[in-house]
């Protein structure tokens, strides 16, 4: 049976301790996906932390080039990405391609977002006073995404985070995890350095560990209202800025 891996430091990483992935059209178990161990969580956070330091210092033009290349790769691989979504989510091929079209819009927006990340300088705003503004990356960002849009929501979060110079740990839904791994491979092909974008498979216990981890700097979540409340409460209690949608 097919095993869905993590994507860590630019490579597929297998791990034991699996949960089933179903074909929603038939109810058949078609794959298995790991639940990240504590050791794997520690490893990926450390990798992302190290990668964020150099990526955060990268030029805005370099980030733009990578995101533009990613957009082209998403177009070229639309059929394969749509097939992964259909197999694990159950959307028709047309619906899956429609979702990919919306994902492309997120990447396009992120390419333009870079123009808003430039600092500024105002001379003599008051007597003897100059004003400088700089924009700095947050660091390591966790993206927790839902079942219903397995590529649009990850790119909604990740493209903007990467454009802003952050490293990303994506925890996709365990119900349709494969397309996230493929996204990691396409980002690597686009030129993103290893470790800047990682996919960590798992369940609620994985999310809880990430919310509480001292080396995670921010959290973005999309899901049900009760879980969003929990994510907001836990992440905030651990001094992290959080989007809970």
C-alpha positions as CSV (number, residue, x, y, z in Angstrom):
1,X,0.0,0.0,0.0
2,X,1.2,3.5,-0.8
3,X,2.7,5.4,2.1
4,X,2.5,9.2,2.2
5,X,5.7,10.7,3.6
6,X,6.7,13.9,5.4
7,X,8.6,16.4,3.3
8,X,11.5,17.6,5.4
9,X,14.6,19.6,4.4
10,X,13.9,19.1,0.7
11,X,13.3,15.4,0.8
12,X,10.6,12.8,1.4
13,X,10.9,11.2,4.8
14,X,9.1,8.0,5.7
15,X,8.0,7.3,9.3
16,X,6.1,4.4,11.0
17,X,2.9,4.8,13.0
18,X,0.3,5.4,10.3
19,X,-3.3,6.3,10.0
20,X,-5.4,5.4,6.9
21,X,-6.2,7.6,3.9
22,X,-9.5,6.8,2.2
23,X,-10.8,7.2,-1.3
24,X,-14.0,9.1,-0.4
25,X,-15.8,7.8,-3.6
26,X,-15.4,4.2,-2.6
27,X,-14.5,4.1,1.1
28,X,-11.4,2.1,0.2
29,X,-8.2,2.6,2.1
30,X,-5.8,3.8,-0.6
31,X,-2.8,4.9,1.4
32,X,-1.3,5.4,4.9
33,X,0.1,8.6,6.4
34,X,2.3,8.9,9.4
35,X,1.7,10.7,12.7
36,X,4.9,12.6,13.5
37,X,6.8,11.4,16.5
38,X,8.1,13.9,19.1
39,X,11.6,13.4,17.7
40,X,10.5,14.2,14.2
41,X,8.7,17.3,15.4
42,X,11.9,18.5,17.1
43,X,13.9,17.7,14.0
44,X,11.7,19.6,11.6
45,X,11.5,22.7,13.9
46,X,15.2,22.8,14.2
47,X,15.7,22.5,10.5
48,X,13.1,25.2,9.8
49,X,14.8,27.5,12.5
50,X,18.2,27.2,10.8
51,X,16.8,27.7,7.3
52,X,14.8,30.7,8.3
53,X,17.9,32.6,9.2
54,X,19.4,32.6,5.7
55,X,16.1,32.8,4.0
56,X,15.1,35.8,6.1
57,X,18.2,37.6,4.8
58,X,17.5,36.8,1.1
59,X,16.7,39.5,-1.3
60,X,13.1,40.4,-2.3
61,X,14.0,39.8,-5.9
62,X,15.2,36.3,-5.2
63,X,12.0,35.5,-3.4
64,X,9.9,36.9,-6.3
65,X,11.8,34.8,-8.8
66,X,11.2,31.6,-6.9
67,X,7.5,32.4,-6.5
68,X,7.1,33.2,-10.2
69,X,8.8,29.9,-11.1
70,X,6.5,28.1,-8.7
71,X,3.5,29.6,-10.5
72,X,4.7,28.3,-13.8
73,X,5.3,24.8,-12.3
74,X,1.8,24.7,-10.9
75,X,0.4,25.5,-14.3
76,X,2.6,22.8,-15.9
77,X,1.6,20.1,-13.3
78,X,-2.1,21.0,-13.0
79,X,-3.3,17.6,-14.2
80,X,-1.2,15.6,-11.8
81,X,-2.1,17.9,-8.8
82,X,-5.8,17.7,-9.7
83,X,-5.6,13.9,-9.8
84,X,-4.1,13.8,-6.3
85,X,-6.9,16.1,-5.0
86,X,-9.6,14.0,-6.7
87,X,-8.2,10.7,-5.4
88,X,-8.0,11.7,-1.8
89,X,-10.6,14.5,-1.5
90,X,-13.3,13.4,-3.9
91,X,-13.6,16.6,-5.9
92,X,-14.4,16.2,-9.6
93,X,-11.5,16.9,-11.9
94,X,-13.0,20.3,-12.9
95,X,-13.5,21.3,-9.3
96,X,-9.9,20.3,-8.4
97,X,-8.6,22.3,-11.3
98,X,-10.7,25.2,-10.2
99,X,-9.1,25.0,-6.8
100,X,-5.7,25.0,-8.4
101,X,-6.6,28.2,-10.3
102,X,-7.4,29.9,-7.0
103,X,-4.1,28.6,-5.6
104,X,-2.4,30.3,-8.5
105,X,-4.0,33.6,-7.5
106,X,-2.5,33.3,-4.1
107,X,0.9,32.8,-5.5
108,X,0.4,35.8,-7.8
109,X,-0.7,37.9,-4.9
110,X,2.4,36.9,-2.9
111,X,4.7,38.0,-5.8
112,X,3.1,41.4,-5.6
113,X,3.2,41.5,-1.8
114,X,7.0,41.7,-2.0
115,X,6.6,45.3,-3.2
116,X,5.0,46.2,0.1
117,X,7.8,44.7,2.2
118,X,10.3,47.4,1.3
119,X,11.4,49.7,4.1
120,X,11.2,53.4,4.0
121,X,12.8,56.6,5.2
122,X,11.3,60.0,5.9
123,X,13.6,63.0,6.5
124,X,12.9,65.6,9.1
125,X,9.4,64.6,10.1
126,X,10.0,66.9,13.0
127,X,12.9,69.1,13.8
128,X,16.0,66.9,14.1
129,X,13.9,63.7,13.7
130,X,14.1,61.2,10.8
131,X,12.0,58.1,10.6
132,X,13.2,54.7,9.3
133,X,10.9,51.7,8.8
134,X,12.0,48.2,8.2
135,X,10.0,45.0,7.8
136,X,11.5,41.8,9.2
137,X,10.4,38.1,9.0
138,X,8.7,36.5,11.9
139,X,10.8,33.4,11.7
140,X,9.2,29.9,11.7
141,X,5.5,29.8,10.8
142,X,3.2,26.9,11.2
143,X,0.3,26.5,8.8
144,X,-2.5,24.1,9.8
145,X,-4.8,23.5,6.9
146,X,-8.2,21.8,6.4
147,X,-9.5,18.9,4.3
148,X,-11.8,20.9,2.0
149,X,-9.1,22.9,0.0
150,X,-5.9,20.9,0.2
151,X,-3.8,23.1,-2.1
152,X,-5.5,26.5,-2.1
153,X,-5.4,27.1,1.7
154,X,-1.8,25.8,2.0
155,X,-0.7,28.3,-0.7
156,X,-2.9,31.0,0.7
157,X,-0.8,30.8,3.9
158,X,2.6,29.6,2.7
159,X,3.1,31.8,-0.4
160,X,2.7,35.0,1.7
161,X,4.8,33.6,4.6
162,X,7.6,32.7,2.2
163,X,7.4,36.0,0.4
164,X,7.9,37.7,3.7
165,X,11.0,35.7,4.4
166,X,9.7,33.1,6.8
167,X,10.2,29.4,7.0
168,X,7.0,27.3,6.9
169,X,6.0,24.0,8.5
170,X,2.8,22.9,6.9
171,X,0.6,20.4,8.8
172,X,-2.1,19.4,6.2
173,X,-5.2,17.4,6.9
174,X,-4.4,13.7,7.3
175,X,-7.4,13.0,5.1
176,X,-5.8,14.3,1.9
177,X,-2.1,14.8,2.6
178,X,-0.4,13.9,-0.7
179,X,-0.8,17.1,-2.6
180,X,1.1,19.0,0.1
181,X,4.1,16.8,-0.4
182,X,4.0,17.4,-4.1
183,X,3.8,21.1,-3.4
184,X,7.0,20.8,-1.4
185,X,8.7,19.1,-4.3
186,X,7.6,21.9,-6.7
187,X,8.9,24.6,-4.4
188,X,12.2,22.8,-4.3
189,X,12.3,22.6,-8.1
190,X,11.4,26.3,-8.2
191,X,14.6,27.0,-6.3
192,X,13.5,27.3,-2.7
193,X,16.3,26.3,-0.3
194,X,16.0,23.1,1.6
195,X,14.4,23.5,5.0
196,X,12.4,26.6,4.2
197,X,9.2,24.7,3.4
198,X,8.5,21.5,5.3
199,X,5.4,19.2,5.4
200,X,4.8,17.5,8.7
201,X,2.1,14.8,8.6
202,X,0.1,14.1,11.7
203,X,-3.1,14.7,13.7
204,X,-4.3,16.8,16.6
205,X,-1.5,15.8,18.8
206,X,1.0,17.0,16.2
207,X,-0.7,20.4,16.1
208,X,-0.8,20.6,19.9
209,X,3.0,20.0,20.0
210,X,3.6,22.7,17.4
211,X,1.3,25.2,19.2
212,X,3.3,24.8,22.4
213,X,6.8,24.6,20.9
214,X,9.0,27.5,22.0
215,X,10.8,27.7,18.6
216,X,7.6,28.3,16.6
217,X,7.0,32.0,16.1
218,X,3.5,32.2,14.6
219,X,0.5,30.0,13.7
220,X,-2.1,30.2,11.0
221,X,-5.1,27.9,11.1
222,X,-8.3,27.2,9.0
223,X,-10.9,24.8,10.3
224,X,-14.0,24.5,12.5
225,X,-14.9,27.2,15.1
226,X,-14.3,25.0,18.2
227,X,-10.8,24.0,17.0
228,X,-10.0,27.6,15.9
229,X,-10.8,28.7,19.5
230,X,-8.5,26.1,20.9
231,X,-5.7,26.9,18.5
232,X,-6.0,30.6,19.4
233,X,-6.1,30.0,23.1
234,X,-3.1,27.7,23.1
235,X,-0.9,29.6,20.7
236,X,-1.7,32.9,22.4
237,X,-0.9,31.4,25.8
238,X,2.5,30.4,24.4
239,X,3.1,34.0,23.2
240,X,2.6,33.4,19.5
241,X,0.7,35.6,17.1
242,X,-2.1,33.5,15.6
243,X,-4.6,33.6,12.8
244,X,-7.5,31.3,13.7
245,X,-10.0,31.2,10.8
